[in-house]
Amino acid sequence: MLFYYLRLSALSYRRNPVLSTLMVLAVGIGISAYMIVYTLNYTMGGDPIPHKSDQLFHVQLDSGNPNTDTDAPDQLTYLDAMALLRADRGYRETASSKFSSIVEPQNPELRPFTFIGRGVYADFFSMFDVPFQYGRGWDESADADLQQVVVLSRVLNERLFGGANSVGENVSIAGDSWRVIGVLQEWNPVPKFYDVNNGPFDNGEELYIPWPHLVARELPRSGNTNCWKSIGGTGIEAFLNSECVWLQYWVELPDRDSQIEYLQFLDNYVAEQKTFGRFERPMNNALYDVNEWLVKEEVVPDETRILSMLAIMLLAVCLLNTIGLLLAKFLGKSAELGVRQALGAHKGSLFVQHVIEAGFIGLLGGLLGLLLASYGLEGVKLLLGNQLMITDWIQLNVPVVITTMVLAVVATIIAGLYPIWRACTINPALHLKAQ
């Protein structure tokens, strides 16, 4: 019966193409507007590591200016990050920061080029479940011994080695030779939760090295650095001993007890530092899991929330117009429905037929909405690309496509319930007398 009713729906569309097309347009425009905003919120505000986002915590210590009431800094100073690492509480933890340098390809046809890299500690890869195509990450001895090892992104491995297994090969970075020990699979979490301070929607870094090399080699920083008071001297040592914050710090805490214990450790550390004249503001340490951190940092722009309300209102207006059009269409078939009821057709069967016809309209509107939404997202990239560094992650993926089609069909059926009920409850005798 379903295919029979679908065939009747197609024939009904052909009998009244103008009215039916107007309904498809109304549904398609409303759905596309809503799905554009839904896609932005789905990708920008989604959980980037759902299986363990409640176990990964960003560390925040309030080492800010005591003469202001600003929020605690989002990053840590070098002094604090190194102190937390040396404490070695038995949990996975890592400091990290961005840097830039120059790579000199072995291929003579390629010129040297700059890249954006990230210095991390060994736990980074296991904490964030970073997938590897070849090889692996380094162990703690590489951090301690300043081993010149490097992990390449898939894109950089394609550029330097044509995508082949480059583990064991050497890469020249800033004039020094580094041994490749791993190549990542495609890994670009959205948002880039582990460093929202330096572009939460930027592409991932191109290579990773043990973090201590950033200090030992004085590699150029390319991330955000904030200092609330002047640096007492010149040179790298003066900078490292300053109150400048520039390091992201994450720790993996498996349960509530470990979270309470680690926060108490942070409080004890700050209390000790206060005796040395540091941390002059009231105690204000915090641990934020991944989703809490994204909310605190307001990763999803306010503009998308405003657009969400506007899109919902536009969808509602389009559905109200669809109700009117469906009412006109179904009431226009009253004579036909009256004759069919007189010949023995059950009201329930007529109701189901027209519900499927409304769903058919919604299906066509959903397909049109997908087409319009795909073009709309390209426009969003042009409008917000410079602000958010938006790349290919804004697109209609499978969950969004399924949501679009289901929403279009269900919304149209709901909008059609009243017109269908009105058409099916008209007394057939009125129309038989008129024939």
Number of C-alpha atoms within 10 A of each C-alpha: 7 10 9 10 19 17 14 16 21 15 12 15 17 12 11 11 13 11 16 20 16 15 26 23 21 24 32 28 22 23 32 28 24 23 30 28 23 20 21 22 16 16 21 22 18 15 18 19 17 10 9 17 17 18 18 23 23 22 23 20 23 22 25 24 18 13 9 9 9 10 10 16 19 22 26 24 25 19 14 20 22 13 12 17 15 9 10 10 12 8 14 19 24 24 25 23 22 24 19 19 15 14 19 19 18 14 11 8 7 11 10 16 11 12 15 18 22 23 25 24 25 22 21 22 16 13 18 16 13 16 15 19 13 19 16 17 26 21 12 12 11 18 19 12 11 15 16 18 21 24 28 26 24 22 18 18 21 14 13 18 15 12 13 12 16 21 17 13 12 18 22 15 18 16 10 11 16 19 17 25 20 26 28 22 15 14 15 16 20 21 24 20 21 23 23 18 18 15 19 23 24 18 19 19 20 18 22 23 26 27 22 20 17 20 15 10 9 12 15 12 19 16 17 14 15 15 16 16 11 10 15 12 11 8 10 12 11 12 17 15 15 19 25 23 23 24 23 23 25 27 22 25 22 14 10 11 9 14 17 13 13 18 15 13 15 21 17 12 16 22 14 13 14 15 10 10 8 14 21 17 16 10 15 15 16 15 20 18 19 23 20 15 19 22 12 10 14 12 19 18 14 9 8 15 14 11 16 19 13 15 21 18 15 18 23 17 15 19 23 17 17 27 22 15 19 25 20 14 18 19 18 12 13 20 19 15 23 21 16 15 17 15 9 8 13 12 16 9 12 19 17 14 20 25 22 21 24 27 24 23 27 32 23 20 29 30 20 19 31 24 13 18 25 16 14 18 21 15 12 15 18 12 12 11 14 9 11 14 13 19 12 8 16 19 19 19 11 9 10 18 18 13 13 25 20 16 17 27 22 15 20 29 22 15 23 27 17 15 22 25 17 13 24 24 13 15 14 18 13 12 16 13 7 7 7
